[in-house]
Amino acid sequence: MQVKKLLFLALTPIIVPYKAIASALKDSVDVSYDFYSDNVGVTVYSPVMGIKKALSDKWGLVAKLRLDAISAASIKNASVKFNNDVITDAVTGASGRAGFNDFRVAPDISFIYEGSTFTTTMGTYASNEIDYNVIAAYFNVDTKLNDANTILSFGGSYSYEMWSPRIKRKMLAFDNAEKKDVEVSDKQIYTVSVGFTQLLNPDAYISGMFEYTEQNGFLSNPYRYYQGTSYARFDLYPNKRRSYPFSLRYVQQYSDKFSTNLFYRFYTDSWALTSNTIDGSFYYDILDSLTLGLKGRFYGQSAVGFIKTVDDYESGNFDDNFFVSDYKYSALATFDAGISMMWRPEFFEDENVLIKLNANYYMTDKNKYIYEWYGEKSIKASYFTTAFSYEF
């Protein structure tokens, strides 16, 4: 019972890289609804529907569909004119028009093969919206050793992404090899990862993962620009980027009622950006069927090496090839806090229904780049998730 509970708690974070510990060959239907709202005019409504189907004793199918309806994703609140077009920005990942006319459809289909000593997942993902499209493929192999107390993982992914901005402009990136701006509108991302999971005892396990990611092409946002006192200019980034993140997770069941899930991630890349993420979740069973959780998260990063200060951009005091107005590449700190509830109603047979509720608050520290774009000193947001899962 302790090991089963430990694995259940391990699968509760959003990022689940170690799911091979438990069998995935189960039939289930999953429905969730995400809501996000912040103080800079972005609102997201996002239902997600998914099914898992065991095709045989070794093969399984997982299908998922996410639908995003987003307001202000193309930032009408940055309503300055540039070349007679309204400059807009996809802050949340989607972009397009005002109101809820910005709509994203993102299907994900994967197949799972579960052998006696290894599990393989192969899948494809797509995302379609008015000005941004993605197609991706991925795989992961988990090898079980030491009576499945040790898991070694290897994975990889490839994605091709294409911008079609709603304003007329050249899509430029700086080619370091040719030492000049090149016109490009697509982006390719390659990722490989290796990881491990080690069960320390029936009440605890530790896991880790190292990734290498390479990005090529148009790596900035086509809508980001800066308007100084005597000029206006779009962002311009290098056309290549390599990153090397490493993460560790520790899950501990202290008693029948109390457990923790601790996570740390270090990130560094070829743009001289480094970051640290610390995440902790704490769970307590107030009933056999009801678990309450508290979560806290800190994220801090340095700026990319080629960014200039807002004052330099305002005065035009820069002479290099790059231009960065996006706050996400400046020195930044963010804070998350949340509460959660997981309930398995006992009146359902075999407790095969799981209901999850999450409420979270997010904020950044004060940032001049945020203020320059949004007119707010920091971004503050609330986001909520309601999820329902039925296991056949």
N, C-alpha and C positions, 0 to 999 in steps of 0.2 A: 504493500500500500504506500509506503514511504517513497519508493522509487517511482511509482506511477504518479504520485502527487508532485514529485520533483520535476518530472518531465512535463507535466501540465503547466507548472509555473514557468518553466523555461520557454514555453511556446507563447507566452502572453505578450512579450514585447512586439513592437511593430516589425523590427528586423529579426528574422528567425533564420540564421544561417546554419543551425545545427539540428535540423528537424529529423535527421536520419536516426536519432536515438530511438524513436518510436516508429512503428509501422505506419506508412502513409496509405496502405491499401484498405481504405474504408469508404463506405458510401455515406455521403453527407451533402446537405444543402446549407449554404451560408449566405446570409443577407446582412449587410451593414449600411449605415448611413452616417456620413461625416458632414459636419458643419463647421465652417471657419469664418470669423469676422474680425477685422482689425480697425484701427483708428485712422488708417490712410485710405479708406474707401473700398477695400477688397472684401467681398463676401463670396464664399464657395459653398455650394450644395452638391454633395457627391454620394450618390447611392452606388453600392457595389454588390454584385450578385455572383455567386460561385457555386460550382458543384464538384464533388469528388466521386468518382465511380471506379470500383474495382472491376476490371475487365476479365481478370482471371486470378489465380492464386499468386501470380507474379507481376502482372501488369495492371497499372492504374492510369486513369485519366483525370486531369484537373483542368477545369475551364473557369475563367473569371472575366467579368465585364465591369468596368468602371465608367460611369458617366459623370462628367463635371459640368455644372452650370455656374459660371463665374461672372460676377459684376466687377467692373473697374479693373479687370485683369489687363486691359490695354490702357490703363491709367489716363482716363480723361481728366483726373485731378492734376495732371501735369499738362495743362491746356495751353502751353505756349505754342505759337505758330513757328514752323521752320520750313522755309521754302513753300509757303502757302498750304502746307499739310499739317494736320495736328499730330504732334509727336506723341506716341503712346509707348507703353512698356509692359511687358509680360512679367510681372513680379512673381506671380504664383506658379508660373510654368506654362499656363495657357495664356492666350492673348487674342485680340480681335476687336470687338465692338463694345459699346457701352451697354448697360443693362444686363439681362441674362441672355443676350444673343450669342455670347461666347460659349461655345459648347464643345466639349472634348469627349471623344469615344475611345476607350482604351481596352481592347480585348487581350487576353493572355491565355494561351493553351499550352499544356505540357503533358508529357507522358512519363510515367515512373515505372522502372523495372526494379523489383526487389528480389535479389538473390539471397542465398544463404549467408554469404560473406560480404556482399556489397549492395549498394542501392544507387541507381543511376536515374537522373532527371534530365530530360531534354525538352526544350520548349521554345516558343516564339511569342513575341509581344509586339503590339502595334499601338500607335497613338495618332489620332487624327483630329485636327482642329483647323480653323479658318486660315491660319498662316504658318502652321508648324506641323510637320509630320515625322513620325518615327517608325522604323521597323527594326526589330532586334531578334536575335536568337541567343540561346544560352544553354549551358549544360552543367551538371555537377555530378561527381562520383564520390560516394562515401564508402570507404572500406572498413569493415568491422574486424577488429582484432581483439585478442585477449578475452574471449567469450563475450564480445560486444561491449566490453568495458572501455575500450579505446576505439575511437573513430578517427580515421585520417581522411581528409577531404581535399578534392581538387576540382576546380571549376573554371569556367571561362564564358565570356559573352562578347558579342559584337553588335553594334547598333549603327544605323545610318539615319541621319537626321537632316531635314531640309527645311529651310526658312523660305517663306513667300510673303515678305512684309507688306502691310497695307499702305505703305507710303512709297513713293518713287525715290529710290536712292541706290547708289552702288554699294554692294556688300564687300567690304575690304578687310583684309587681315595683313599683318606684317610678316613677311617671309624672312626669317633670320638667315637662311642659307643664301637667298638672292639679295638680301639687304634692300628690299623694296616692298611696297604695298602690292598685294595681289587681289584680284577680284574672285570671290568664292562665296557660295551661299549654302553649302552643305557642311556636315560635320560627321566624322567617323570616330567611334570610340571602341577600343579593344581593352578587355580586362581579363586577367588571369588571377586566380587565387588559390592559396593552399591553407589548410587549417587542420586543427585537431580538436578532439573532445575527449576528456579523460574523466571517467567516473572515479572519484576519490574514495568514496564509501557509499553505502546506500542512501546517505543523506546529503551528498554534495558532489558537484562536478565543476571542472574548470575547462574552458575552451578558448581557443585563440585563432586568429586569422590574419594572414598577410596578403595584400593585394597589390598588383601592379596595373595601372591604367594609363593608356596613351590616347590622347585626343588630337585629331588633326582637322584643320579646316577653319570654318568661321566659328570662333569660340566666344565672341561677345554677343551682346543683345542688340539686334538691329534698330531698336527704338531708343536706346539710351544715348543721350546727348547732354552737352553742357552749353549754356548760353552765358557768355561773359559780358563785360561791359561793351566790348567792341567786336565780338565775333561769336559764332556758334559752331559747334563741332560735334560730330558723332564719336562714340567710343571706338578705339582701335586697339586690338590686342594682338599678341603673337598668334601664329597659326598652328603652333604645336604646344602640347602640355603633357607632362608626365607626372604621375602621383604615386605615392608609396605609403598607403595607410596600414596600420597594424592595430588590432583590437584584442582585448581580453575580456572574458566574462566569467563570473564566479556565482554559482547558485548554491544556496545552502538552506536546508530544511532543519530548523532548530528544534522543533517539536511538532506534535500533530497539528498545531494551530498557527505557528509563526514561521515565516521563511523570508529570505532576501534574494534579490537578483541584482548584482553589481556589475557595472560595465565601464570599461575605459578604452578610449581610442586615441591614437596619435596619428597625425597626418602631416605629410610634407610633400612639396612638389617642386617642379622645375621653375616655377614662377616665384620662388622664395616665400611662399605662403606656408606657414605651419599652424596647426591647431591642436587643441586638446579637448576631449569630450569626457565628462564624468557623469554617469547616470546611475541612479540607485532607486530600486523599487522594493517596497516592504509590504508583505501580505499577512493578513490575520484572518483566520476562520472564526467568525462569530457564531456560525452554525455549521453543521456538517455539509450543508449544501450552499452556503453563502460565504464568500470571501471578499473582504474589503482590502483595498490597496492604496498606498501613498507613493507618489513618484516625484523625484527631483532631478533636474538635469542642468548642468552648466556646460557652456561651449565658449571657448575663447580662441581667437585667431589673430595672427599678425597680418599686415597688409602685404599685397603682392609687391615685388621689388620695383616695379616700374610705375607705381601710382605717385601722383603729386598731391600736395595739399590743396584744399578748396581755395585757399588764398592765392596760391600760385596759379590755379586755373582762372580765378577771377581777374587777376592782373595780367594774364597771358605770359607769365614768367616760367616758360618751359620750352625746351628745344629738342626733345627727343622724339622718337617715332610713335610712341604709345600715348593713349589718352584713356583715362578711366574715370567715369562719373558714378559707377554702380557701387553702392555701399557694401555689397557682398564681397568686394575685393579690398576693402579697407580694414584697418584694425577694428575688431568688433568683438563684443561679448554678448551672449544671449542667456536667458534664464527661463526654465520651464518648471512648473509645479502642477501636479494633477492628483486627482482621486479616481479610483475605479471600483467597480463592483462586478463580481462574477458569481452568477447564480445558476445552479442546476436544480430546477424544480423537482421535488421528490415525487410529485403526483404524476410525472411522466414515467413510463415503464423504463427500467434500467438507467434512469437518469440520463437519457440520451439527448436532452435539450440543454444547451448552454446559452445564457443571456449575459452579455457584457455591456457595461455602461462606463464611459470615460468622460471626464470633464477636466480641461487643462487651461492654464493661463501661461502666456508667452510674452516676453518683452526683451528688447535689445537695450544696450546701454545708450547713452546720448552719443549721437554721431552727426558730424557736420554734413556728410554726404546724404544722409537721410533727410536732414533739414533742408538741404538745397533742392532736393527733388520733390519732397512731399509737404514741406512746410511744418513738419513735426520733428521734435528733437529726438524721438525714439519711436519704434514701432511696438504697439501693444496689441495683443490678440487673445481671443478666446476660441477654443476649438473643442468640439464634442464628437463622440462616437457612440453609436448604438449598434450592437451586433447581435444577431440571432443565428445559432447553429443547431441543426438537427442531424443526428447521426442515426442512420438506418441500422 
